[in-house]
């Protein structure tokens, strides 16, 4: 892991010199140490691993599979779900950090705007890469021009399945 960023499997630790807490009253020391130790609780420790909303956004999107390969990426439902989670996390960060808002429009307005923009960008990306792949000769769909070719391919597939079953049965008979 890069310097200054703990990895998820490192245990929390505090290291301080002899004079770091000198000059404070016992009440001040209690507050300082208590606040520091509270950051090791699970709900706060995540902020030490991922201190910004952007890093948490990447984490939530990765968990939702939004960075997966082209063929296994989830659809709009997962995008909306991921953006909603990010909105909730951003609101929680703002409230925990003491931000005050006259209106919470910024959160639900941003959510609606982000859904529209991300969906448009995702559709544009899928369309453009599809055009490029088709121009390069890649066609992900298996297409048959006539029913006879389809029937022949299906018969070949059935023959291959039967051969595989025969080989598996033969293998099982040889097992002790």
JODA-V610516 format. One record per residue. N is the residue number from 1. RES is the residue in three letters. OMEGA is omega in whole degrees, -180 to 180 (999 if undefined). Layout:
N;RES;OMEGA
N;RES;OMEGA
//
This chain:
1;UNK;-177
2;UNK;-177
3;UNK;177
4;UNK;178
5;UNK;180
6;UNK;175
7;UNK;-174
8;UNK;-178
9;UNK;177
10;UNK;177
11;UNK;179
12;UNK;179
13;UNK;176
14;UNK;179
15;UNK;-179
16;UNK;177
17;UNK;-176
18;UNK;-173
19;UNK;-174
20;UNK;-178
21;UNK;179
22;UNK;178
23;UNK;-180
24;UNK;175
25;UNK;178
26;UNK;178
27;UNK;178
28;UNK;179
29;UNK;179
30;UNK;180
31;UNK;-177
32;UNK;-179
33;UNK;179
34;UNK;179
35;UNK;179
36;UNK;-179
37;UNK;179
38;UNK;179
39;UNK;177
40;UNK;174
41;UNK;-174
42;UNK;-176
43;UNK;178
44;UNK;-177
45;UNK;178
46;UNK;179
47;UNK;177
48;UNK;178
49;UNK;-179
50;UNK;-170
51;UNK;-179
52;UNK;178
53;UNK;179
54;UNK;179
55;UNK;177
56;UNK;177
57;UNK;178
58;UNK;179
59;UNK;-180
60;UNK;178
61;UNK;179
62;UNK;178
63;UNK;180
64;UNK;179
65;UNK;-177
66;UNK;177
67;UNK;-177
68;UNK;177
69;UNK;-176
70;UNK;-176
71;UNK;-176
72;UNK;178
73;UNK;178
74;UNK;-176
75;UNK;-174
76;UNK;-179
77;UNK;179
78;UNK;177
79;UNK;180
80;UNK;178
81;UNK;178
82;UNK;179
83;UNK;177
84;UNK;177
85;UNK;179
86;UNK;179
87;UNK;179
88;UNK;179
89;UNK;178
90;UNK;177
91;UNK;179
92;UNK;178
93;UNK;-179
94;UNK;-179
95;UNK;179
96;UNK;180
97;UNK;174
98;UNK;178
99;UNK;178
100;UNK;-177
101;UNK;174
102;UNK;179
103;UNK;178
104;UNK;178
105;UNK;-179
106;UNK;-178
107;UNK;-178
108;UNK;174
109;UNK;178
110;UNK;178
111;UNK;-180
112;UNK;179
113;UNK;-179
114;UNK;178
115;UNK;180
116;UNK;-177
117;UNK;-178
118;UNK;179
119;UNK;179
120;UNK;179
121;UNK;179
122;UNK;178
123;UNK;179
124;UNK;179
125;UNK;-180
126;UNK;-180
127;UNK;-177
128;UNK;179
129;UNK;175
130;UNK;178
131;UNK;-179
132;UNK;180
133;UNK;178
134;UNK;178
135;UNK;179
136;UNK;177
137;UNK;180
138;UNK;176
139;UNK;-174
140;UNK;-178
141;UNK;176
142;UNK;-175
143;UNK;177
144;UNK;-179
145;UNK;-180
146;UNK;-177
147;UNK;-179
148;UNK;179
149;UNK;179
150;UNK;180
151;UNK;179
152;UNK;179
153;UNK;179
154;UNK;178
155;UNK;177
156;UNK;179
157;UNK;179
158;UNK;177
159;UNK;180
160;UNK;178
161;UNK;178
162;UNK;178
163;UNK;178
164;UNK;178
165;UNK;179
166;UNK;179
167;UNK;178
168;UNK;177
169;UNK;178
170;UNK;179
171;UNK;180
172;UNK;179
173;UNK;-179
174;UNK;179
175;UNK;-180
176;UNK;999
//
